[in-house]
């Protein structure tokens, strides 16, 4: 499955996020259980929102209590240099947890592939890094998410 030009690394997405000090406090072992919520681009800037249902390692007072006030952390990431972007079957994305592969493709670029084999969709971007912009928390209730 992996193109011979890629060197595959077992890398967590947190490793390629700039300004990640807060994220590393929340998830010192890396971010797991990621769902891609949305992405947008004007071909210069890229905004990616991902969610995780993994409990943060530290308590954030303004967020309240885990499983009472929130059970989802949404993380907004940005980038202002996209080398390449590819997406297929985006309408199949039900915002459930997906798989992530990160490849070093040279020139300090990383190719990040978010995908679901079951739902048959993928989003692939080639960037130098992603920049942390902020977090929101939600309660997941049936099929919808509500901002707190």
Rosetta blueprint (number, residue, H / E / L):
1 X L
2 X L
3 X L
4 X L
5 X L
6 X L
7 X E
8 X E
9 X L
10 X L
11 X L
12 X L
13 X H
14 X H
15 X H
16 X H
17 X E
18 X E
19 X L
20 X L
21 X H
22 X H
23 X H
24 X H
25 X H
26 X H
27 X L
28 X L
29 X L
30 X L
31 X L
32 X L
33 X L
34 X E
35 X E
36 X E
37 X E
38 X E
39 X E
40 X E
41 X E
42 X L
43 X L
44 X L
45 X L
46 X E
47 X E
48 X E
49 X E
50 X E
51 X E
52 X E
53 X L
54 X L
55 X L
56 X L
57 X L
58 X L
59 X L
60 X L
61 X H
62 X H
63 X H
64 X L
65 X L
66 X E
67 X L
68 X L
69 X L
70 X E
71 X L
72 X E
73 X E
74 X E
75 X E
76 X E
77 X E
78 X E
79 X E
80 X L
81 X L
82 X L
83 X L
84 X E
85 X E
86 X E
87 X E
88 X E
89 X L
90 X H
91 X H
92 X H
93 X L
94 X L
95 X L
96 X L
97 X L
98 X L
99 X E
100 X E
101 X E
102 X E
103 X E
104 X E
105 X E
106 X E
107 X L
108 X L
109 X E
110 X E
111 X E
112 X E
113 X E
114 X E
115 X E
116 X E
117 X L
118 X L
119 X L
120 X L
121 X E
122 X E
123 X E
124 X E
125 X E
126 X E
127 X E
128 X L
129 X L
130 X E
131 X E
132 X E
133 X E
134 X E
135 X E
136 X E
137 X E
138 X E
139 X E
140 X E
141 X E
142 X L
143 X L
144 X E
145 X E
146 X E
147 X E
148 X L
